[in-house]
Amino acid sequence: MKASHIALCTMMVLLLAEVQVSMAVTCSPVQLSPCVSAITTSNPPSSLCCSKIREQKPCLCQYVRNPNLKKFVDSPNARRVASTCGTPFPRC
């Protein structure tokens, strides 16, 4: 019984840590600067670009709603880069 309680507590701590990490994202479009080359050309995204897209995914809809960022973030190339990085673009 004690082992199952320890396992349950461990899982809860991990889940809570994951929630706190995802809530700690600071939305900053500047964080996507490593993706500029991949978005504006047909170059493949770098691993840093993919990392930043995954990090900024909760912010993508906010960027799409910004008229100054929409044409950059909501372009077919931006969606291609996100998809290549394994981060499907959210429906906003």
N, CA, C and O atoms as a GROMACS GRO file, in nm:
protein
  368
    1MET      N    1   0.081  -0.119   0.000
    1MET     CA    2   0.000   0.000   0.000
    1MET      C    3   0.086   0.126   0.000
    1MET      O    4   0.054   0.223  -0.069
    2LYS      N    5   0.192   0.125   0.076
    2LYS     CA    6   0.277   0.243   0.084
    2LYS      C    7   0.342   0.273  -0.050
    2LYS      O    8   0.355   0.390  -0.087
    3ALA      N    9   0.383   0.172  -0.123
    3ALA     CA   10   0.445   0.193  -0.254
    3ALA      C   11   0.348   0.259  -0.350
    3ALA      O   12   0.388   0.345  -0.429
    4SER      N   13   0.222   0.220  -0.346
    4SER     CA   14   0.124   0.281  -0.436
    4SER      C   15   0.098   0.427  -0.398
    4SER      O   16   0.074   0.510  -0.486
    5HIS      N   17   0.102   0.458  -0.269
    5HIS     CA   18   0.084   0.597  -0.226
    5HIS      C   19   0.202   0.682  -0.272
    5HIS      O   20   0.184   0.796  -0.314
    6ILE      N   21   0.321   0.626  -0.263
    6ILE     CA   22   0.440   0.699  -0.307
    6ILE      C   23   0.434   0.723  -0.458
    6ILE      O   24   0.466   0.832  -0.505
    7ALA      N   25   0.393   0.623  -0.532
    7ALA     CA   26   0.381   0.637  -0.677
    7ALA      C   27   0.277   0.742  -0.713
    7ALA      O   28   0.299   0.823  -0.802
    8LEU      N   29   0.164   0.740  -0.643
    8LEU     CA   30   0.058   0.836  -0.668
    8LEU      C   31   0.105   0.978  -0.636
    8LEU      O   32   0.080   1.071  -0.712
    9CYS      N   33   0.172   0.994  -0.525
    9CYS     CA   34   0.225   1.126  -0.487
    9CYS      C   35   0.328   1.175  -0.589
    9CYS      O   36   0.329   1.293  -0.625
   10THR      N   37   0.412   1.085  -0.636
   10THR     CA   38   0.513   1.121  -0.735
   10THR      C   39   0.446   1.167  -0.864
   10THR      O   40   0.487   1.268  -0.922
   11MET      N   41   0.343   1.096  -0.908
   11MET     CA   42   0.272   1.135  -1.030
   11MET      C   43   0.205   1.271  -1.013
   11MET      O   44   0.207   1.352  -1.106
   12MET      N   45   0.147   1.296  -0.898
   12MET     CA   46   0.081   1.424  -0.873
   12MET      C   47   0.182   1.539  -0.876
   12MET      O   48   0.154   1.645  -0.931
   13VAL      N   49   0.298   1.518  -0.817
   13VAL     CA   50   0.402   1.621  -0.817
   13VAL      C   51   0.447   1.650  -0.960
   13VAL      O   52   0.464   1.765  -0.998
   14LEU      N   53   0.466   1.545  -1.038
   14LEU     CA   54   0.507   1.564  -1.177
   14LEU      C   55   0.400   1.637  -1.257
   14LEU      O   56   0.432   1.725  -1.336
   15LEU      N   57   0.275   1.603  -1.238
   15LEU     CA   58   0.166   1.670  -1.309
   15LEU      C   59   0.157   1.817  -1.268
   15LEU      O   60   0.140   1.904  -1.354
   16LEU      N   61   0.168   1.844  -1.141
   16LEU     CA   62   0.162   1.983  -1.095
   16LEU      C   63   0.281   2.063  -1.146
   16LEU      O   64   0.266   2.180  -1.181
   17ALA      N   65   0.398   2.002  -1.152
   17ALA     CA   66   0.516   2.070  -1.205
   17ALA      C   67   0.495   2.103  -1.352
   17ALA      O   68   0.534   2.210  -1.397
   18GLU      N   69   0.434   2.011  -1.428
   18GLU     CA   70   0.407   2.035  -1.570
   18GLU      C   71   0.310   2.151  -1.587
   18GLU      O   72   0.329   2.234  -1.676
   19VAL      N   73   0.208   2.158  -1.504
   19VAL     CA   74   0.111   2.268  -1.512
   19VAL      C   75   0.180   2.400  -1.483
   19VAL      O   76   0.155   2.498  -1.553
   20GLN      N   77   0.265   2.404  -1.382
   20GLN     CA   78   0.334   2.528  -1.347
   20GLN      C   79   0.427   2.570  -1.459
   20GLN      O   80   0.438   2.690  -1.486
   21VAL      N   81   0.495   2.478  -1.523
   21VAL     CA   82   0.586   2.512  -1.632
   21VAL      C   83   0.507   2.571  -1.748
   21VAL      O   84   0.547   2.672  -1.805
   22SER      N   85   0.395   2.509  -1.785
   22SER     CA   86   0.318   2.559  -1.898
   22SER      C   87   0.254   2.694  -1.867
   22SER      O   88   0.233   2.774  -1.958
   23MET      N   89   0.224   2.721  -1.743
   23MET     CA   90   0.165   2.848  -1.706
   23MET      C   91   0.271   2.958  -1.698
   23MET      O   92   0.237   3.076  -1.696
   24ALA      N   93   0.397   2.922  -1.692
   24ALA     CA   94   0.504   3.019  -1.674
   24ALA      C   95   0.554   3.077  -1.805
   24ALA      O   96   0.651   3.154  -1.804
   25VAL      N   97   0.493   3.045  -1.918
   25VAL     CA   98   0.537   3.096  -2.046
   25VAL      C   99   0.512   3.245  -2.054
   25VAL      O  100   0.403   3.293  -2.025
   26THR      N  101   0.615   3.318  -2.092
   26THR     CA  102   0.602   3.461  -2.116
   26THR      C  103   0.586   3.480  -2.266
   26THR      O  104   0.676   3.446  -2.343
   27CYS      N  105   0.473   3.533  -2.307
   27CYS     CA  106   0.448   3.553  -2.450
   27CYS      C  107   0.532   3.670  -2.500
   27CYS      O  108   0.512   3.784  -2.459
   28SER      N  109   0.623   3.638  -2.589
   28SER     CA  110   0.709   3.740  -2.648
   28SER      C  111   0.742   3.695  -2.790
   28SER      O  112   0.817   3.599  -2.809
   29PRO      N  113   0.688   3.764  -2.890
   29PRO     CA  114   0.714   3.723  -3.028
   29PRO      C  115   0.862   3.727  -3.064
   29PRO      O  116   0.904   3.661  -3.159
   30VAL      N  117   0.939   3.803  -2.991
   30VAL     CA  118   1.084   3.810  -3.015
   30VAL      C  119   1.148   3.672  -2.994
   30VAL      O  120   1.251   3.641  -3.054
   31GLN      N  121   1.084   3.591  -2.909
   31GLN     CA  122   1.136   3.456  -2.884
   31GLN      C  123   1.134   3.369  -3.009
   31GLN      O  124   1.205   3.269  -3.016
   32LEU      N  125   1.054   3.407  -3.109
   32LEU     CA  126   1.047   3.331  -3.233
   32LEU      C  127   1.149   3.377  -3.336
   32LEU      O  128   1.147   3.329  -3.450
   33SER      N  129   1.237   3.468  -3.300
   33SER     CA  130   1.337   3.518  -3.395
   33SER      C  131   1.425   3.408  -3.455
   33SER      O  132   1.468   3.423  -3.569
   34PRO      N  133   1.456   3.299  -3.384
   34PRO     CA  134   1.533   3.192  -3.448
   34PRO      C  135   1.460   3.126  -3.566
   34PRO      O  136   1.520   3.049  -3.641
   35CYS      N  137   1.331   3.156  -3.581
   35CYS     CA  138   1.251   3.095  -3.688
   35CYS      C  139   1.237   3.184  -3.811
   35CYS      O  140   1.180   3.141  -3.911
   36VAL      N  141   1.287   3.306  -3.806
   36VAL     CA  142   1.266   3.400  -3.915
   36VAL      C  143   1.314   3.342  -4.048
   36VAL      O  144   1.243   3.349  -4.148
   37SER      N  145   1.432   3.286  -4.050
   37SER     CA  146   1.487   3.231  -4.174
   37SER      C  147   1.400   3.119  -4.228
   37SER      O  148   1.375   3.113  -4.348
   38ALA      N  149   1.354   3.032  -4.143
   38ALA     CA  150   1.271   2.919  -4.186
   38ALA      C  151   1.134   2.965  -4.234
   38ALA      O  152   1.076   2.905  -4.324
   39ILE      N  153   1.083   3.072  -4.174
   39ILE     CA  154   0.950   3.121  -4.211
   39ILE      C  155   0.954   3.205  -4.339
   39ILE      O  156   0.861   3.200  -4.419
   40THR      N  157   1.060   3.280  -4.358
   40THR     CA  158   1.068   3.370  -4.473
   40THR      C  159   1.130   3.304  -4.596
   40THR      O  160   1.126   3.361  -4.705
   41THR      N  161   1.187   3.186  -4.580
   41THR     CA  162   1.245   3.112  -4.692
   41THR      C  163   1.190   2.969  -4.685
   41THR      O  164   1.099   2.940  -4.609
   42SER      N  165   1.246   2.884  -4.764
   42SER     CA  166   1.204   2.743  -4.755
   42SER      C  167   1.306   2.660  -4.679
   42SER      O  168   1.305   2.537  -4.688
   43ASN      N  169   1.394   2.726  -4.602
   43ASN     CA  170   1.492   2.654  -4.521
   43ASN      C  171   1.422   2.576  -4.411
   43ASN      O  172   1.319   2.620  -4.359
   44PRO      N  173   1.477   2.460  -4.375
   44PRO     CA  174   1.417   2.385  -4.263
   44PRO      C  175   1.443   2.457  -4.131
   44PRO      O  176   1.543   2.527  -4.117
   45PRO      N  177   1.353   2.441  -4.035
   45PRO     CA  178   1.373   2.507  -3.906
   45PRO      C  179   1.487   2.442  -3.827
   45PRO      O  180   1.510   2.322  -3.834
   46SER      N  181   1.557   2.526  -3.752
   46SER     CA  182   1.663   2.475  -3.665
   46SER      C  183   1.603   2.413  -3.540
   46SER      O  184   1.484   2.431  -3.513
   47SER      N  185   1.683   2.341  -3.467
   47SER     CA  186   1.634   2.282  -3.342
   47SER      C  187   1.598   2.392  -3.242
   47SER      O  188   1.504   2.376  -3.164
   48LEU      N  189   1.671   2.504  -3.244
   48LEU     CA  190   1.638   2.616  -3.156
   48LEU      C  191   1.503   2.676  -3.194
   48LEU      O  192   1.422   2.709  -3.107
   49CYS      N  193   1.479   2.689  -3.324
   49CYS     CA  194   1.349   2.738  -3.372
   49CYS      C  195   1.238   2.648  -3.320
   49CYS      O  196   1.139   2.696  -3.265
   50CYS      N  197   1.252   2.519  -3.338
   50CYS     CA  198   1.149   2.424  -3.293
   50CYS      C  199   1.127   2.432  -3.143
   50CYS      O  200   1.013   2.425  -3.096
   51SER      N  201   1.233   2.447  -3.071
   51SER     CA  202   1.222   2.460  -2.925
   51SER      C  203   1.142   2.585  -2.888
   51SER      O  204   1.058   2.581  -2.798
   52LYS      N  205   1.168   2.694  -2.958
   52LYS     CA  206   1.098   2.820  -2.929
   52LYS      C  207   0.951   2.812  -2.970
   52LYS      O  208   0.865   2.867  -2.901
   53ILE      N  209   0.922   2.744  -3.081
   53ILE     CA  210   0.782   2.729  -3.122
   53ILE      C  211   0.705   2.647  -3.019
   53ILE      O  212   0.593   2.682  -2.982
   54ARG      N  213   0.766   2.539  -2.971
   54ARG     CA  214   0.700   2.458  -2.867
   54ARG      C  215   0.677   2.542  -2.741
   54ARG      O  216   0.572   2.535  -2.678
   55GLU      N  217   0.776   2.621  -2.705
   55GLU     CA  218   0.767   2.706  -2.586
   55GLU      C  219   0.658   2.812  -2.602
   55GLU      O  220   0.584   2.840  -2.507
   56GLN      N  221   0.648   2.870  -2.719
   56GLN     CA  222   0.555   2.980  -2.743
   56GLN      C  223   0.418   2.936  -2.794
   56GLN      O  224   0.333   3.021  -2.821
   57LYS      N  225   0.395   2.805  -2.809
   57LYS     CA  226   0.268   2.756  -2.864
   57LYS      C  227   0.146   2.814  -2.792
   57LYS      O  228   0.049   2.849  -2.860
   58PRO      N  229   0.146   2.826  -2.658
   58PRO     CA  230   0.028   2.884  -2.593
   58PRO      C  231   0.003   3.030  -2.634
   58PRO      O  232  -0.105   3.083  -2.609
   59CYS      N  233   0.099   3.093  -2.696
   59CYS     CA  234   0.088   3.235  -2.731
   59CYS      C  235   0.051   3.257  -2.877
   59CYS      O  236   0.021   3.370  -2.915
   60LEU      N  237   0.053   3.154  -2.960
   60LEU     CA  238   0.036   3.171  -3.103
   60LEU      C  239  -0.096   3.238  -3.140
   60LEU      O  240  -0.098   3.323  -3.229
   61CYS      N  241  -0.205   3.203  -3.076
   61CYS     CA  242  -0.334   3.267  -3.108
   61CYS      C  243  -0.331   3.415  -3.073
   61CYS      O  244  -0.389   3.498  -3.144
   62GLN      N  245  -0.265   3.448  -2.965
   62GLN     CA  246  -0.251   3.589  -2.927
   62GLN      C  247  -0.174   3.664  -3.036
   62GLN      O  248  -0.209   3.777  -3.070
   63TYR      N  249  -0.071   3.602  -3.091
   63TYR     CA  250   0.007   3.665  -3.197
   63TYR      C  251  -0.077   3.681  -3.324
   63TYR      O  252  -0.066   3.782  -3.393
   64VAL      N  253  -0.159   3.582  -3.355
   64VAL     CA  254  -0.243   3.588  -3.474
   64VAL      C  255  -0.344   3.702  -3.463
   64VAL      O  256  -0.377   3.766  -3.563
   65ARG      N  257  -0.393   3.729  -3.344
   65ARG     CA  258  -0.489   3.838  -3.324
   65ARG      C  259  -0.425   3.976  -3.332
   65ARG      O  260  -0.496   4.076  -3.346
   66ASN      N  261  -0.294   3.982  -3.325
   66ASN     CA  262  -0.222   4.110  -3.335
   66ASN      C  263  -0.202   4.143  -3.482
   66ASN      O  264  -0.132   4.069  -3.552
   67PRO      N  265  -0.261   4.254  -3.532
   67PRO     CA  266  -0.250   4.286  -3.674
   67PRO      C  267  -0.106   4.302  -3.724
   67PRO      O  268  -0.077   4.276  -3.841
   68ASN      N  269  -0.016   4.343  -3.636
   68ASN     CA  270   0.124   4.360  -3.676
   68ASN      C  271   0.198   4.227  -3.690
   68ASN      O  272   0.298   4.220  -3.762
   69LEU      N  273   0.150   4.124  -3.624
   69LEU     CA  274   0.217   3.994  -3.626
   69LEU      C  275   0.146   3.891  -3.713
   69LEU      O  276   0.207   3.793  -3.756
   70LYS      N  277   0.017   3.913  -3.738
   70LYS     CA  278  -0.065   3.813  -3.807
   70LYS      C  279  -0.004   3.764  -3.938
   70LYS      O  280   0.003   3.644  -3.960
   71LYS      N  281   0.041   3.855  -4.024
   71LYS     CA  282   0.091   3.812  -4.155
   71LYS      C  283   0.218   3.728  -4.142
   71LYS      O  284   0.248   3.648  -4.230
   72PHE      N  285   0.291   3.747  -4.034
   72PHE     CA  286   0.413   3.670  -4.012
   72PHE      C  287   0.382   3.535  -3.948
   72PHE      O  288   0.431   3.432  -3.993
   73VAL      N  289   0.300   3.536  -3.846
   73VAL     CA  290   0.273   3.416  -3.766
   73VAL      C  291   0.170   3.325  -3.833
   73VAL      O  292   0.176   3.203  -3.816
   74ASP      N  293   0.078   3.382  -3.908
   74ASP     CA  294  -0.030   3.304  -3.967
   74ASP      C  295  -0.005   3.269  -4.114
   74ASP      O  296  -0.098   3.230  -4.185
   75SER      N  297   0.117   3.283  -4.159
   75SER     CA  298   0.150   3.255  -4.299
   75SER      C  299   0.159   3.103  -4.322
   75SER      O  300   0.180   3.027  -4.227
   76PRO      N  301   0.143   3.061  -4.447
   76PRO     CA  302   0.160   2.918  -4.476
   76PRO      C  303   0.298   2.866  -4.436
   76PRO      O  304   0.311   2.753  -4.388
   77ASN      N  305   0.402   2.948  -4.454
   77ASN     CA  306   0.537   2.904  -4.415
   77ASN      C  307   0.548   2.887  -4.264
   77ASN      O  308   0.614   2.793  -4.218
   78ALA      N  309   0.486   2.976  -4.187
   78ALA     CA  310   0.490   2.963  -4.040
   78ALA      C  311   0.420   2.835  -3.997
   78ALA      O  312   0.466   2.766  -3.907
   79ARG      N  313   0.309   2.804  -4.062
   79ARG     CA  314   0.236   2.681  -4.030
   79ARG      C  315   0.320   2.558  -4.070
   79ARG      O  316   0.319   2.456  -4.001
   80ARG      N  317   0.391   2.568  -4.184
   80ARG     CA  318   0.479   2.458  -4.228
   80ARG      C  319   0.589   2.436  -4.125
   80ARG      O  320   0.618   2.322  -4.088
   81VAL      N  321   0.650   2.545  -4.079
   81VAL     CA  322   0.759   2.534  -3.980
   81VAL      C  323   0.706   2.470  -3.852
   81VAL      O  324   0.769   2.380  -3.797
   82ALA      N  325   0.591   2.516  -3.804
   82ALA     CA  326   0.533   2.458  -3.682
   82ALA      C  327   0.506   2.311  -3.699
   82ALA      O  328   0.534   2.231  -3.610
   83SER      N  329   0.451   2.275  -3.814
   83SER     CA  330   0.422   2.134  -3.842
   83SER      C  331   0.550   2.051  -3.850
   83SER      O  332   0.556   1.941  -3.796
   84THR      N  333   0.652   2.105  -3.916
   84THR     CA  334   0.781   2.037  -3.925
   84THR      C  335   0.840   2.014  -3.787
   84THR      O  336   0.907   1.914  -3.762
   85CYS      N  337   0.816   2.108  -3.698
   85CYS     CA  338   0.867   2.097  -3.561
   85CYS      C  339   0.782   2.006  -3.473
   85CYS      O  340   0.812   1.986  -3.356
   86GLY      N  341   0.674   1.951  -3.530
   86GLY     CA  342   0.588   1.863  -3.452
   86GLY      C  343   0.496   1.938  -3.359
   86GLY      O  344   0.448   1.883  -3.260
   87THR      N  345   0.470   2.065  -3.391
   87THR     CA  346   0.382   2.148  -3.310
   87THR      C  347   0.269   2.199  -3.399
   87THR      O  348   0.280   2.307  -3.455
   88PRO      N  349   0.161   2.122  -3.411
   88PRO     CA  350   0.051   2.167  -3.496
   88PRO      C  351   0.002   2.305  -3.453
   88PRO      O  352  -0.010   2.334  -3.334
   89PHE      N  353  -0.026   2.388  -3.550
   89PHE     CA  354  -0.074   2.522  -3.522
   89PHE      C  355  -0.213   2.513  -3.460
   89PHE      O  356  -0.298   2.439  -3.510
   90PRO      N  357  -0.238   2.586  -3.353
   90PRO     CA  358  -0.369   2.578  -3.288
   90PRO      C  359  -0.478   2.644  -3.373
   90PRO      O  360  -0.450   2.732  -3.454
   91ARG      N  361  -0.601   2.600  -3.353
   91ARG     CA  362  -0.715   2.668  -3.416
   91ARG      C  363  -0.752   2.784  -3.328
   91ARG      O  364  -0.785   2.767  -3.211
   92CYS      N  365  -0.747   2.900  -3.384
   92CYS     CA  366  -0.773   3.022  -3.305
   92CYS      C  367  -0.911   3.077  -3.334
   92CYS      O  368  -0.950   3.179  -3.276
   0.00000   0.00000   0.00000
